[in-house]
Amino acid sequence: MAAVGDSVDNHVNLLKLCVGAEKVEDLLAWQASPRAKGPDGLPRHVTRMWPKREAQLLDGGSLYWVFKGLVLCRQRVLRLDEVLGADGITRCGIVLEPQVHRTRPMPKRPFQGWRYLQPGDAPEDLGEARAEETPLPPALEAALADIGVR
């Protein structure tokens, strides 16, 4: 049990492969397009499954994006919207904060769909100075992350 004055972090994050993107700039370019936005103009990612831990996700959670085996950035999850597809199937629209926060690179093996990511297991955000650096090639970034340098 937490002591009085201790903050208890009850949120949960999502981890998702950024399919078709090799670097954060590819995600930014996609999210700038009208196809990547909901009716309110905010970026959203549409997925088949609805997170069972919705309340925890919406309590400060983020979507962490994996590029070529590395977590490189995150976006705060604002809400979950029902999205009805042309096929008549209702899906989950994960509405995201437009700001992308670059993170310390963290290796992640491939997986399907999305996974929950506990706050203690999530990579740290890069400071403002590091976030403005020119990104390294993905293979070099992965090699540095593997040996714990980045």
DSSP file (Angstrom, degrees, kcal/mol; ACC not computed):
  #  RESIDUE AA STRUCTURE BP1 BP2  ACC     N-H-->O    O-->H-N    N-H-->O    O-->H-N    TCO  KAPPA ALPHA  PHI   PSI    X-CA   Y-CA   Z-CA
    1    1 A M              0   0    0      0, 0.0     2,-0.2     0, 0.0     0, 0.0   0.000 360.0 360.0 360.0 140.9    0.0    0.0    0.0
    2    2 A A        -     0   0    0      1,-0.1     3,-0.1     4,-0.1     2,-0.1  -0.501 360.0-119.2 -77.6 143.3    1.3    3.5   -0.8
    3    3 A A    >   -     0   0    0     -2,-0.2     3,-2.3     1,-0.1    -1,-0.1  -0.386  44.9 -78.7 -74.9 158.9    2.1    5.9    2.0
    4    4 A V  T 3  S+     0   0    0      1,-0.3    -1,-0.1    -2,-0.1     3,-0.1  -0.370 122.3  22.8 -58.2 131.5    0.2    9.2    2.2
    5    5 A G  T 3  S+     0   0    0      1,-0.4    -1,-0.3    -3,-0.1     2,-0.2   0.170  93.0 122.3  95.1 -18.6    1.7   11.6   -0.3
    6    6 A D    <   -     0   0    0     -3,-2.3     2,-0.5     1,-0.0    -1,-0.4  -0.557  62.0-129.4 -74.6 141.2    3.1    8.8   -2.5
    7    7 A S        -     0   0    0     -2,-0.2     2,-0.6    -3,-0.1    -4,-0.1  -0.792  16.0-151.9 -92.0 135.0    1.9    9.0   -6.0
    8    8 A V        -     0   0    0     -2,-0.5     2,-0.9    -6,-0.1    -2,-0.0  -0.926   4.8-148.2-107.6 123.5    0.5    5.7   -7.4
    9    9 A D        +     0   0    0     -2,-0.6    51,-0.0     1,-0.1    -2,-0.0  -0.802  27.4 163.9 -95.1 103.6    0.8    5.3  -11.2
   10   10 A N        +     0   0    0     -2,-0.9    -1,-0.1    49,-0.2    49,-0.1   0.370  37.5 108.1-101.6   3.0   -2.1    3.2  -12.2
   11   11 A H        -     0   0    0     48,-0.2     2,-0.3    49,-0.1    46,-0.2  -0.335  51.4-153.1 -80.9 166.0   -2.1    3.9  -16.0
   12   12 A V        -     0   0    0     44,-1.0     2,-0.2    41,-0.2   106,-0.2  -0.950   6.2-144.7-132.9 153.8   -1.0    1.5  -18.6
   13   13 A N  E     -A  117   0A   0    104,-2.2   104,-2.4    -2,-0.3     2,-0.4  -0.684  10.7-127.0-112.7 166.9    0.5    2.1  -22.1
   14   14 A L  E     -Ab 116  63A   0     48,-2.7    50,-3.4   102,-0.2     2,-0.4  -0.894  11.7-153.0-112.6 148.9    0.1    0.3  -25.4
   15   15 A L  E     +Ab 115  64A   0    100,-2.8   100,-2.1    -2,-0.4     2,-0.4  -0.988  22.0 173.0-120.8 128.3    3.0   -0.9  -27.6
   16   16 A K  E     -Ab 114  65A   0     48,-2.6    50,-2.5    -2,-0.4     2,-0.2  -0.998  33.4-118.8-142.4 137.6    2.4   -1.1  -31.4
   17   17 A L  E     - b   0  66A   0     96,-0.7     2,-1.3    -2,-0.4    50,-0.2  -0.561  23.1-136.4 -70.5 137.2    4.5   -1.8  -34.4
   18   18 A C    >   -     0   0    0     48,-3.2     3,-1.7    -2,-0.2    50,-0.2  -0.693  30.1-154.6 -94.8  81.1    4.5    1.1  -36.8
   19   19 A V  T 3  S+     0   0    0     -2,-1.3     3,-0.1     1,-0.3    48,-0.0  -0.305  71.3  15.4 -64.3 133.7    4.0   -1.0  -39.9
   20   20 A G  T 3  S+     0   0    0      1,-0.2     2,-0.4    -2,-0.0    -1,-0.3   0.437 104.9 103.6  85.2  -0.1    5.4    0.5  -43.2
   21   21 A A    <   -     0   0    0     -3,-1.7    47,-0.4     1,-0.1    -1,-0.2  -0.931  43.9-176.6-117.9 139.6    7.5    3.1  -41.4
   22   22 A E  S    S+     0   0    0     -2,-0.4     2,-0.3     1,-0.2    -1,-0.1   0.650  73.2  15.4-102.3 -21.3   11.3    2.9  -40.9
   23   23 A K  S >> S-     0   0    0      1,-0.1     3,-1.2   114,-0.0     4,-1.1  -0.943  83.0 -97.9-149.9 167.4   11.7    6.1  -38.8
   24   24 A V  H 3> S+     0   0    0     -2,-0.3     4,-2.4     1,-0.3     3,-0.3   0.845 117.7  63.0 -58.4 -36.3    9.7    8.6  -36.7
   25   25 A E  H 3> S+     0   0    0      1,-0.2     4,-2.3     2,-0.2    -1,-0.3   0.825  98.0  56.7 -60.7 -31.5    9.6   11.0  -39.7
   26   26 A D  H <> S+     0   0    0     -3,-1.2     4,-2.2     2,-0.2    -1,-0.2   0.903 107.7  47.7 -65.3 -40.5    7.6    8.4  -41.7
   27   27 A L  H  X S+     0   0    0     -4,-1.1     4,-2.8    -3,-0.3    -2,-0.2   0.922 111.0  51.0 -64.0 -44.4    5.0    8.4  -38.9
   28   28 A L  H  X S+     0   0    0     -4,-2.4     4,-1.0     1,-0.2    -2,-0.2   0.904 110.1  49.5 -60.4 -41.9    4.9   12.2  -38.8
   29   29 A A  H  < S+     0   0    0     -4,-2.3     4,-0.5     2,-0.2     3,-0.4   0.915 112.4  47.7 -64.2 -42.9    4.3   12.3  -42.6
   30   30 A W  H >< S+     0   0    0     -4,-2.2     3,-1.6     1,-0.2     6,-0.4   0.935 110.2  51.5 -62.7 -46.5    1.5    9.7  -42.4
   31   31 A Q  H 3< S+     0   0    0     -4,-2.8    -1,-0.2     1,-0.3    -2,-0.2   0.673 101.2  62.7 -69.4 -15.1   -0.2   11.5  -39.5
   32   32 A A  T 3< S+     0   0    0     -4,-1.0    -1,-0.3    -3,-0.4    -2,-0.2   0.659  88.6  90.4 -78.6 -16.1   -0.1   14.8  -41.5
   33   33 A S  S X  S-     0   0    0     -3,-1.6     3,-1.3    -4,-0.5     4,-0.2  -0.513  86.0-123.2 -82.0 149.5   -2.3   13.2  -44.1
   34   34 A P  G >  S+     0   0    0      0, 0.0     3,-1.5     0, 0.0    -1,-0.1   0.810 108.0  65.6 -59.7 -30.6   -6.1   13.5  -43.9
   35   35 A R  G 3  S+     0   0    0      1,-0.3    -4,-0.1    -5,-0.1    -5,-0.1   0.747  99.0  53.0 -64.4 -23.3   -6.5    9.7  -44.0
   36   36 A A  G <  S+     0   0    0     -3,-1.3     8,-2.5    -6,-0.4     2,-0.3   0.428  99.1  82.0 -92.2   0.6   -4.7    9.4  -40.6
   37   37 A K  B <  S-E   43   0B   0     -3,-1.5     5,-0.0     6,-0.2    58,-0.0  -0.780  70.1-132.3-112.1 151.0   -7.0   11.8  -38.9
   38   38 A G    >   -     0   0    0      4,-2.7     3,-2.1    -2,-0.3    -1,-0.1  -0.230  47.4 -83.5 -82.7-178.4  -10.4   11.5  -37.3
   39   39 A P  T 3  S+     0   0    0      0, 0.0    -1,-0.1     0, 0.0    -2,-0.0   0.754 130.4  56.9 -59.8 -25.0  -13.3   13.9  -37.9
   40   40 A D  T 3  S-     0   0    0      2,-0.1    -3,-0.0     1,-0.0     0, 0.0   0.428 117.7-111.1 -87.3   1.0  -11.9   16.3  -35.2
   41   41 A G  S <  S+     0   0    0     -3,-2.1    -5,-0.0     1,-0.3     3,-0.0   0.415  76.7 129.0  86.4  -2.1   -8.5   16.5  -37.1
   42   42 A L        -     0   0    0      1,-0.1    -4,-2.7    -5,-0.0    -1,-0.3  -0.617  66.5-104.0 -86.3 146.4   -6.6   14.5  -34.4
   43   43 A P  B     +E   37   0B   0      0, 0.0    53,-3.2     0, 0.0     2,-0.3  -0.392  45.3 179.5 -66.0 144.4   -4.4   11.6  -35.4
   44   44 A R  E     -F   95   0C   0     -8,-2.5     2,-0.5    51,-0.2    51,-0.2  -0.996  24.9-145.1-146.1 152.5   -5.9    8.2  -34.7
   45   45 A H  E     -F   94   0C   0     49,-2.1    49,-3.3    -2,-0.3     2,-0.5  -0.979  18.7-148.0-117.1 124.7   -4.9    4.6  -35.2
   46   46 A V  E     +F   93   0C   0     -2,-0.5     2,-0.3    47,-0.2    47,-0.2  -0.809  23.1 171.1 -98.8 130.0   -7.8    2.2  -36.0
   47   47 A T  E     -F   92   0C   0     45,-2.7    45,-2.8    -2,-0.5    -2,-0.0  -0.927  39.2-122.6-135.8 157.8   -7.5   -1.3  -34.7
   48   48 A R  S    S+     0   0    0     -2,-0.3     2,-0.2    43,-0.2    -1,-0.1   0.900  89.5  63.6 -67.4 -42.4   -9.8   -4.4  -34.6
   49   49 A M  S    S-     0   0    0     42,-0.1    43,-0.1    43,-0.1    -2,-0.1  -0.584  72.8-137.3 -94.8 147.0   -9.6   -5.0  -30.8
   50   50 A W        -     0   0    0     -2,-0.2     2,-0.1    41,-0.1     4,-0.1  -0.868  34.1-109.3 -97.1 128.3  -10.8   -2.7  -28.0
   51   51 A P    >   -     0   0    0      0, 0.0     3,-0.8     0, 0.0     6,-0.1  -0.372  18.6-152.5 -60.2 127.5   -8.4   -2.5  -25.0
   52   52 A K  T 3  S+     0   0    0      1,-0.3     3,-0.3    -2,-0.1     2,-0.2   0.765  95.8  58.0 -69.8 -24.7   -9.9   -4.3  -22.1
   53   53 A R  T 3>  +     0   0    0      1,-0.2     4,-2.3     2,-0.1    -1,-0.3  -0.225  68.4 141.2 -99.1  43.1   -7.9   -2.0  -19.8
   54   54 A E  H <>  +     0   0    0     -3,-0.8     4,-2.6     1,-0.2    -1,-0.2   0.882  65.9  52.9 -53.8 -47.7   -9.5    1.1  -21.3
   55   55 A A  H  4 S+     0   0    0     -3,-0.3     4,-0.3     1,-0.2    -1,-0.2   0.901 111.9  45.6 -60.2 -42.1   -9.8    3.1  -18.0
   56   56 A Q  H >4 S+     0   0    0     -3,-0.2   -44,-1.0     1,-0.2     3,-0.8   0.879 112.2  51.6 -68.8 -37.3   -6.1    2.6  -17.2
   57   57 A L  H 3X S+     0   0    0     -4,-2.3     4,-2.0     1,-0.2     3,-0.4   0.904 110.3  48.3 -64.5 -41.3   -5.1    3.5  -20.7
   58   58 A L  T 3< S+     0   0    0     -4,-2.6    -1,-0.2     1,-0.2    -2,-0.2   0.466  92.6  81.5 -80.6  -0.3   -7.1    6.7  -20.5
   59   59 A D  T <4 S-     0   0    0     -3,-0.8    -1,-0.2    -4,-0.3   -48,-0.2  -0.178 132.4 -51.1 -96.2  39.4   -5.6    7.6  -17.1
   60   60 A G  T  4 S+     0   0    0     -3,-0.4    -2,-0.2    17,-0.3    -3,-0.1   0.550  93.3 149.4 108.0  10.8   -2.4    9.0  -18.7
   61   61 A G     <  -     0   0    0     -4,-2.0    16,-2.5    -5,-0.3     2,-0.3  -0.300  27.7-154.9 -77.2 161.5   -1.4    6.2  -21.0
   62   62 A S  E     - C   0  76A   0     14,-0.3   -48,-2.7    34,-0.0     2,-0.6  -0.875  19.7-119.5-128.9 161.1    0.5    6.5  -24.3
   63   63 A L  E     -bC  14  75A   0     12,-3.4    12,-1.8    -2,-0.3     2,-0.5  -0.935  28.7-153.8-100.5 116.6    0.9    4.5  -27.5
   64   64 A Y  E     -bC  15  74A   0    -50,-3.4   -48,-2.6    -2,-0.6     2,-0.4  -0.823  10.6-143.1 -94.5 126.5    4.6    3.6  -27.9
   65   65 A W  E     -bC  16  73A   0      8,-2.4     7,-1.8    -2,-0.5     8,-1.0  -0.753   5.4-151.7 -97.2 133.8    5.6    3.0  -31.5
   66   66 A V  E     -bC  17  71A   0    -50,-2.5   -48,-3.2    -2,-0.4     2,-0.5  -0.914  11.5-172.1-106.1 125.0    8.1    0.3  -32.6
   67   67 A F  E >   - C   0  70A   0      3,-3.5     3,-1.7    -2,-0.5   -45,-0.1  -0.975  69.7 -26.1-117.9 119.6   10.1    1.0  -35.8
   68   68 A K  T 3  S-     0   0    0     -2,-0.5    -1,-0.1   -47,-0.4     3,-0.1   0.862 131.3 -40.1  46.9  46.2   12.3   -1.8  -37.2
   69   69 A G  T 3  S+     0   0    0      1,-0.2    39,-2.6    38,-0.1     2,-0.4   0.548 122.1  97.1  85.3   7.6   12.7   -3.5  -33.8
   70   70 A L  E <   -CD  67 107A   0     -3,-1.7    -3,-3.5    37,-0.3     2,-0.6  -0.994  68.8-134.1-132.7 133.1   13.1   -0.3  -31.7
   71   71 A V  E     +CD  66 106A   0     35,-3.1    35,-1.3    -2,-0.4    -5,-0.2  -0.756  37.6 161.7 -76.0 124.0   10.7    1.7  -29.7
   72   72 A L  E     +     0   0A   0     -7,-1.8    31,-2.5    -2,-0.6     2,-0.3   0.563  52.5   3.7-123.2 -15.7   11.5    5.3  -30.8
   73   73 A C  E     -CD  65 102A   0     -8,-1.0    -8,-2.4    29,-0.3     2,-0.3  -0.977  52.9-149.8-161.6 171.9    8.6    7.5  -29.8
   74   74 A R  E     -CD  64 101A   0     27,-2.1    27,-2.8    -2,-0.3     2,-0.4  -0.973   2.9-155.6-146.1 159.9    5.2    7.7  -28.1
   75   75 A Q  E     -C   63   0A   0    -12,-1.8   -12,-3.4    -2,-0.3     2,-0.1  -0.997  30.4-113.2-136.0 136.2    2.0    9.7  -28.3
   76   76 A R  E     -C   62   0A   0     23,-0.4    21,-2.8    -2,-0.4     2,-0.5  -0.445  29.5-124.3 -67.7 137.9   -0.4   10.2  -25.4
   77   77 A V  E     -G   96   0C   0    -16,-2.5   -17,-0.3   -20,-0.3    19,-0.2  -0.746  27.9-179.2 -84.9 123.9   -3.8    8.5  -25.8
   78   78 A L  E     -     0   0C   0     17,-2.8     2,-0.3    -2,-0.5    18,-0.2   0.855  58.9 -34.5 -91.2 -42.2   -6.6   11.0  -25.6
   79   79 A R  E     -G   95   0C   0     16,-1.1    16,-2.4    14,-0.0     2,-0.5  -0.975  51.7-110.5-167.9 172.6   -9.7    8.7  -26.0
   80   80 A L  E     -G   94   0C   0     -2,-0.3     2,-0.4    14,-0.2    14,-0.2  -0.986  32.0-167.9-119.2 127.3  -11.0    5.7  -27.8
   81   81 A D  E     -G   93   0C   0     12,-2.7    12,-3.5    -2,-0.5     2,-0.4  -0.878  24.8-117.8-114.4 145.4  -13.7    6.1  -30.4
   82   82 A E  E     -G   92   0C   0     -2,-0.4     2,-0.5    10,-0.2    10,-0.2  -0.682  31.5-166.1 -75.8 133.1  -15.9    3.6  -32.1
   83   83 A V  E     -G   91   0C   0      8,-2.4     8,-3.1    -2,-0.4     2,-0.6  -0.982   9.5-149.6-125.9 119.3  -15.2    3.5  -35.9
   84   84 A L  E     -G   90   0C   0     -2,-0.5     6,-0.2     6,-0.2     2,-0.0  -0.793  18.4-144.9 -91.5 119.5  -17.6    1.8  -38.2
   85   85 A G    >   -     0   0    0      4,-2.7     3,-2.2    -2,-0.6    -1,-0.0  -0.290  27.4-105.3 -78.5 166.0  -15.8    0.3  -41.2
   86   86 A A  T 3  S+     0   0    0      1,-0.3    -1,-0.1     2,-0.1    -2,-0.0   0.731 122.4  61.5 -61.0 -21.6  -17.2    0.1  -44.7
   87   87 A D  T 3  S-     0   0    0      2,-0.2    -1,-0.3     1,-0.0     3,-0.1   0.412 119.8-110.5 -85.4   1.4  -17.6   -3.6  -44.0
   88   88 A G  S <  S+     0   0    0     -3,-2.2     2,-0.4     1,-0.3    -2,-0.1   0.488  76.3 132.0  84.4   2.9  -20.1   -2.8  -41.1
   89   89 A I        -     0   0    0     -5,-0.0    -4,-2.7     1,-0.0     2,-0.4  -0.759  55.0-131.4 -93.3 132.4  -17.6   -3.9  -38.4
   90   90 A T  E     + G   0  84C   0     -2,-0.4    -6,-0.2    -6,-0.2     2,-0.2  -0.681  31.6 179.8 -83.0 131.7  -17.0   -1.6  -35.4
   91   91 A R  E     - G   0  83C   0     -8,-3.1    -8,-2.4    -2,-0.4     2,-0.6  -0.715  31.3 -98.7-124.0 174.5  -13.4   -1.1  -34.6
   92   92 A C  E     -FG  47  82C   0    -45,-2.8   -45,-2.7    -2,-0.2     2,-0.8  -0.869  25.5-158.2-101.1 122.2  -11.5    0.9  -32.0
   93   93 A G  E     -FG  46  81C   0    -12,-3.5   -12,-2.7    -2,-0.6     2,-0.9  -0.884   8.6-153.1 -98.3 109.6  -10.1    4.3  -33.0
   94   94 A I  E     -FG  45  80C   0    -49,-3.3   -49,-2.1    -2,-0.8     2,-0.4  -0.740  13.0-150.7 -84.7 106.5   -7.2    5.2  -30.7
   95   95 A V  E     -FG  44  79C   0    -16,-2.4   -17,-2.8    -2,-0.9   -16,-1.1  -0.678  17.0-159.9 -85.3 128.0   -7.2    9.0  -30.7
   96   96 A L  E     - G   0  77C   0    -53,-3.2   -19,-0.2    -2,-0.4   -20,-0.1  -0.770  24.1-107.4-114.4 150.1   -3.7   10.4  -30.1
   97   97 A E        -     0   0    0    -21,-2.8   -21,-0.0    -2,-0.3    -1,-0.0  -0.539  34.1-129.2 -64.2 136.7   -2.2   13.7  -29.0
   98   98 A P  S    S+     0   0    0      0, 0.0     2,-0.3     0, 0.0    -1,-0.1   0.830  84.1  92.1 -62.5 -30.6   -0.7   15.2  -32.1
   99   99 A Q        -     0   0    0      1,-0.0     2,-0.5   -23,-0.0   -23,-0.4  -0.481  67.3-151.0 -70.6 129.4    2.7   15.8  -30.3
  100  100 A V        -     0   0    0     -2,-0.3     2,-0.6   -25,-0.1   -25,-0.2  -0.890   4.8-154.2-101.7 126.2    5.1   12.9  -30.8
  101  101 A H  E     -D   74   0A   0    -27,-2.8   -27,-2.1    -2,-0.5     2,-0.2  -0.893  12.8-137.9-103.0 116.6    7.6   12.4  -27.9
  102  102 A R  E     -D   73   0A   0     -2,-0.6    24,-2.8   -29,-0.2   -29,-0.3  -0.490  23.9-158.0 -72.2 143.9   10.8   10.8  -29.0
  103  103 A T  E     -H  125   0D   0    -31,-2.5    22,-0.3    22,-0.3    21,-0.1  -0.742  30.3 -84.2-118.9 165.9   12.0    8.2  -26.5
  104  104 A R  E     -     0   0A   0     20,-3.3   -33,-0.1    -2,-0.3   -31,-0.1  -0.549  64.5 -98.8 -62.3 130.5   15.3    6.5  -25.6
  105  105 A P  E     -     0   0A   0      0, 0.0   -33,-0.2     0, 0.0    -1,-0.1  -0.297  45.9-174.5 -58.0 134.4   15.6    3.6  -28.2
  106  106 A M  E     -D   71   0A   0    -35,-1.3   -35,-3.1    17,-0.1    40,-0.1  -0.984  24.2-122.0-134.3 122.2   14.5    0.3  -26.7
  107  107 A P  E     +D   70   0A   0      0, 0.0     2,-0.3     0, 0.0   -37,-0.3  -0.326  33.2 177.8 -62.8 142.5   14.8   -3.0  -28.6
  108  108 A K        -     0   0    0    -39,-2.6     3,-0.1   -40,-0.0    -2,-0.0  -0.950  24.6-129.1-149.2 126.2   11.5   -4.9  -29.1
  109  109 A R        -     0   0    0     -2,-0.3   -40,-0.1     1,-0.1   -39,-0.0  -0.334  42.9 -86.4 -69.6 155.1   11.0   -8.2  -30.9
  110  110 A P        +     0   0    0      0, 0.0     2,-0.3     0, 0.0    -1,-0.1  -0.247  54.6 163.6 -61.7 150.4    8.2   -8.3  -33.6
  111  111 A F        -     0   0    0      2,-0.1     2,-0.3    -3,-0.1   -94,-0.1  -0.946  34.7-106.1-156.2 168.3    4.7   -9.2  -32.4
  112  112 A Q  S    S-     0   0    0     -2,-0.3     2,-0.2     2,-0.1     0, 0.0  -0.772  79.0  -9.2-103.8 150.9    1.2   -8.9  -33.9
  113  113 A G  S    S-     0   0    0     -2,-0.3   -96,-0.7   -96,-0.0     2,-0.3  -0.439 104.6 -49.7  71.3-137.7   -1.5   -6.4  -32.8
  114  114 A W  E     -A   16   0A   0     -2,-0.2     2,-0.3   -98,-0.1   -98,-0.2  -0.909  46.7-152.1-132.9 162.8   -0.6   -4.4  -29.8
  115  115 A R  E     -A   15   0A   0   -100,-2.1  -100,-2.8    -2,-0.3     2,-0.2  -0.916  24.8-107.2-130.2 155.6    0.6   -5.2  -26.3
  116  116 A Y  E     -A   14   0A   0     -2,-0.3     2,-0.4  -102,-0.2  -102,-0.2  -0.604  30.6-160.5 -78.9 147.8    0.2   -3.5  -22.9
  117  117 A L  E     -A   13   0A   0   -104,-2.4  -104,-2.2    -2,-0.2     5,-0.1  -0.977  12.5-135.5-133.8 118.1    3.3   -1.8  -21.6
  118  118 A Q    >>  -     0   0    0     -2,-0.4     3,-1.7  -106,-0.2     4,-0.7  -0.430  23.6-117.5 -71.1 146.1    3.7   -1.0  -17.9
  119  119 A P  G >4 S+     0   0    0      0, 0.0     3,-1.0     0, 0.0    -1,-0.1   0.861 114.5  55.7 -52.9 -39.2    5.0    2.5  -17.0
  120  120 A G  G 34 S+     0   0    0      1,-0.2    -2,-0.0     0, 0.0    -3,-0.0   0.698 109.0  47.5 -68.6 -18.2    8.1    1.0  -15.3
  121  121 A D  G <4 S+     0   0    0     -3,-1.7    -1,-0.2     2,-0.1    -3,-0.0   0.484  90.6 103.2 -98.2  -5.6    9.0   -0.9  -18.5
  122  122 A A  S << S-     0   0    0     -3,-1.0     2,-0.1    -4,-0.7    -5,-0.0  -0.516  77.6-109.3 -80.9 144.4    8.5    2.0  -20.9
  123  123 A P        -     0   0    0      0, 0.0    -1,-0.1     0, 0.0     2,-0.1  -0.383  38.1-104.0 -69.6 151.0   11.6    3.8  -22.3
  124  124 A E        -     0   0    0      1,-0.1   -20,-3.3   -19,-0.1     2,-0.1  -0.374  35.1-105.3 -71.0 150.6   12.3    7.4  -21.0
  125  125 A D  B     -H  103   0D   0    -22,-0.3   -22,-0.3     1,-0.1     2,-0.2  -0.484  36.9-113.8 -68.8 147.3   11.5   10.4  -23.2
  126  126 A L        -     0   0    0    -24,-2.8   -24,-0.1    -2,-0.1    -1,-0.1  -0.565  35.0-106.0 -76.3 148.3   14.5   12.1  -24.7
  127  127 A G     >  -     0   0    0     -2,-0.2     4,-2.5     1,-0.1     5,-0.2  -0.252  36.6 -98.9 -66.1 164.7   15.2   15.6  -23.5
  128  128 A E  H  > S+     0   0    0      1,-0.2     4,-1.1     2,-0.2    -1,-0.1   0.887 123.9  52.3 -54.3 -42.5   14.4   18.5  -25.8
  129  129 A A  H  4 S+     0   0    0      1,-0.2     3,-0.5     2,-0.2     4,-0.3   0.924 112.7  43.9 -63.0 -44.6   18.1   18.7  -26.9
  130  130 A R  H >4 S+     0   0    0      1,-0.2     3,-1.4     2,-0.2    -1,-0.2   0.853 106.9  60.4 -69.0 -34.8   18.3   15.0  -27.8
  131  131 A A  H 3< S+     0   0    0     -4,-2.5    -1,-0.2     1,-0.3    -2,-0.2   0.770 102.9  52.9 -65.3 -24.2   14.9   15.1  -29.5
  132  132 A E  T 3< S+     0   0    0     -4,-1.1    -1,-0.3    -3,-0.5    -2,-0.2   0.524  86.1 110.2 -88.6  -6.2   16.2   17.7  -32.0
  133  133 A E  S <  S-     0   0    0     -3,-1.4     3,-0.0    -4,-0.3    -3,-0.0  -0.298  84.1 -98.0 -66.1 152.4   19.3   15.6  -33.0
  134  134 A T        -     0   0    0      1,-0.1    -1,-0.1     0, 0.0    -2,-0.1  -0.598  49.4-112.7 -68.0 126.3   19.4   14.1  -36.4
  135  135 A P        -     0   0    0      0, 0.0    -1,-0.1     0, 0.0    -4,-0.0  -0.279  25.9-122.5 -64.3 146.4   18.3   10.5  -36.0
  136  136 A L        -     0   0    0      1,-0.1     5,-0.0     2,-0.1    -3,-0.0  -0.457  42.1 -81.5 -78.9 158.9   20.9    7.7  -36.6
  137  137 A P     >  -     0   0    0      0, 0.0     4,-2.6     0, 0.0     3,-0.4  -0.351  44.8-115.4 -57.9 143.6   20.2    5.1  -39.2
  138  138 A P  H  > S+     0   0    0      0, 0.0     4,-2.6     0, 0.0     5,-0.2   0.848 113.6  53.3 -53.8 -39.7   17.9    2.4  -37.8
  139  139 A A  H  > S+     0   0    0      2,-0.2     4,-2.1     1,-0.2     5,-0.1   0.904 112.3  44.5 -64.5 -40.6   20.5   -0.4  -37.9
  140  140 A L  H  > S+     0   0    0     -3,-0.4     4,-2.5     2,-0.2     5,-0.2   0.907 112.3  52.2 -68.6 -41.8   23.1    1.7  -36.0
  141  141 A E  H  X S+     0   0    0     -4,-2.6     4,-2.3     1,-0.2    -2,-0.2   0.910 110.8  48.4 -58.6 -43.6   20.4    2.8  -33.5
  142  142 A A  H  X S+     0   0    0     -4,-2.6     4,-2.4    -5,-0.2    -1,-0.2   0.906 110.6  50.4 -64.8 -42.7   19.5   -0.9  -32.9
  143  143 A A  H  X S+     0   0    0     -4,-2.1     4,-1.4     1,-0.2    -2,-0.2   0.907 112.2  47.1 -64.0 -41.3   23.1   -1.9  -32.5
  144  144 A L  H  <>S+     0   0    0     -4,-2.5     5,-2.8     1,-0.2     6,-0.7   0.895 112.5  49.6 -66.9 -40.0   23.7    0.8  -29.9
  145  145 A A  H ><5S+     0   0    0     -4,-2.3     3,-1.0    -5,-0.2    -2,-0.2   0.883 106.0  57.7 -65.4 -37.6   20.5   -0.1  -28.1
  146  146 A D  H 3<5S+     0   0    0     -4,-2.4    -1,-0.2     1,-0.3    -2,-0.2   0.858 111.1  41.5 -61.5 -36.0   21.5   -3.8  -28.0
  147  147 A I  T 3<5S-     0   0    0     -4,-1.4    -1,-0.3    -5,-0.1    -2,-0.2   0.388 118.1-111.8 -95.5   5.7   24.7   -2.9  -26.2
  148  148 A G  T < 5S+     0   0    0     -3,-1.0    -3,-0.2    -4,-0.3    -2,-0.1   0.709  82.5 120.3  79.8  20.9   23.0   -0.4  -23.9
  149  149 A V      <       0   0    0     -5,-2.8    -4,-0.2    -6,-0.2    -5,-0.1   0.815 360.0 360.0 -87.1 -32.2   24.6    2.7  -25.2
  150  150 A R              0   0    0     -6,-0.7    -5,-0.2    -9,-0.2    -1,-0.1   0.404 360.0 360.0-104.6 360.0   21.5    4.6  -26.4
